[in-house]
Amino acid sequence: MKKNNSPAPQNTPNAKAMGNLKKLGVLFLNFTLFYALFRLLIELSERTRIMGIYYATTIVYALGAAGLFIAYFVLNSFSFDKNPRTWDELPEGWTDEQKKDFLDKQPERQKKARTLLYVLMPIVVTIFISYIELNFFK
């Protein structure tokens, strides 16, 4: 009896579940790293009694999140929609060549935008948890 060495289809429920589990793992790992660094810098600020470290850390995280948010918006064709833009949605002042170039590059840009979410979401969650800790637990 011959052994089937062909890879499993990518659209089976098991393959999708494994892909989602991998994405969740990457998000959790990134959150853990960002949160640990954030807490380390806050602890350093508290021990040295230099509040500027805390303020600088919070500002850097907030500016990083804002920058990634803007980059996501730009890469995702200036929308938060998951669906790609159509020919009719593009500005009327664009030539047909500009529209074609934009639509040809759109899937690649949206893939990059989705990748940015693996960095953006953990930073936003870290800032949110820090806000909750600061206002409700201290």
Summary of the structure (lengths in Angstrom):
residues: 138
radius of gyration: 21.3
end to end distance: 67.3
largest distance: 72.2
contacts: 310
relative contact order: 0.12
helix: 76%
strand: 0%
